[in-house]
Amino acid sequence: MKITIINTPGHTWVSISILHDDYIVVGDAIPDRTAILLRKLAKCVDEISAKSSLTRILRLRKSIVTGHDGVIRADKL
């Protein structure tokens, strides 16, 4: 099994996301569907980093395991 850990700061300075197969586990880097739809995250320590992390995550085109909304399939993004 191969996993990759990437830095996804913004929500906190030390936020990470974990890539595995067709999934990325993002936790509170993308807490819910609203963050994806509005392309905006609430309660960030750094809004610029948060937007950059959100863009980076979306460009991966993987199913997203959010912090509070479960899995958002890649074909629904």
Backbone torsions as a table, in degrees:
resi	resn	phi	psi	omega
1	MET	NA	130.6	178.4
2	LYS	-113.3	128.7	172.1
3	ILE	-123.4	153.4	176.5
4	THR	-128.7	132.8	178.0
5	ILE	-104.4	129.2	177.4
6	ILE	-123.4	147.9	175.5
7	ASN	-75.9	130.6	176.6
8	THR	-135.0	64.6	-177.2
9	PRO	-67.6	163.4	178.2
10	GLY	141.1	-61.8	175.4
11	HIS	-61.9	-47.1	168.9
12	THR	-134.9	166.8	179.8
13	TRP	-67.9	-25.3	-174.3
14	VAL	-112.3	21.4	179.1
15	SER	-63.4	140.1	176.1
16	ILE	-130.0	162.8	171.7
17	SER	-131.0	153.4	-175.2
18	ILE	-119.9	123.0	177.9
19	LEU	-95.3	133.7	174.5
20	HIS	-151.4	120.1	-179.0
21	ASP	51.3	-121.5	-177.0
22	ASP	-95.0	16.4	-176.1
23	TYR	-124.0	151.9	168.5
24	ILE	-130.5	122.3	177.5
25	VAL	-90.7	113.2	-172.2
26	VAL	-109.3	-12.1	-178.3
27	GLY	55.1	-131.8	-177.2
28	ASP	-84.2	3.1	172.1
29	ALA	-61.1	-35.7	169.4
30	ILE	-134.2	94.2	-172.8
31	PRO	-69.9	-28.3	-175.0
32	ASP	-160.6	177.3	-179.3
33	ARG	-61.9	-35.1	-179.0
34	THR	-58.3	-40.0	179.1
35	ALA	-60.0	-38.2	179.2
36	ILE	-71.5	-46.4	-177.7
37	LEU	-63.4	-41.3	-177.9
38	LEU	-89.8	-10.7	-176.2
39	ARG	54.3	40.2	-179.8
40	LYS	-147.0	139.0	-179.1
41	LEU	-114.7	139.6	178.0
42	ALA	-90.2	157.7	174.1
43	LYS	53.3	61.1	179.6
44	CYS	-109.6	145.9	173.8
45	VAL	-78.6	-21.9	-179.4
46	ASP	-151.1	104.4	-175.5
47	GLU	-64.2	-37.1	179.5
48	ILE	-64.7	-46.0	177.7
49	SER	-64.4	-38.4	179.4
50	ALA	-61.9	-45.5	178.9
51	LYS	-64.5	-40.0	177.5
52	SER	-62.8	-43.6	178.8
53	SER	-64.8	-42.3	178.4
54	LEU	-59.6	-46.4	178.4
55	THR	-61.2	-45.2	179.7
56	ARG	-59.7	-44.5	-180.0
57	ILE	-63.5	-46.5	-178.2
58	LEU	-64.9	-34.6	179.6
59	ARG	-66.1	-20.8	179.1
60	LEU	-70.7	-20.7	177.6
61	ARG	56.9	44.1	177.9
62	LYS	-114.9	159.9	172.4
63	SER	-65.8	137.8	-172.8
64	ILE	-107.6	125.6	173.2
65	VAL	-96.3	105.1	-175.4
66	THR	-81.7	172.0	179.4
67	GLY	-73.6	-29.6	-172.9
68	HIS	-134.4	-9.2	-173.3
69	ASP	-117.0	10.4	-179.6
70	GLY	75.1	-149.5	-174.5
71	VAL	-93.3	134.1	171.7
72	ILE	-112.8	113.0	-175.9
73	ARG	-66.3	145.6	-177.3
74	ALA	-57.4	-35.6	-178.4
75	ASP	-75.2	-3.7	177.8
76	LYS	-104.5	0.6	-177.8
77	LEU	-81.5	NA	NA
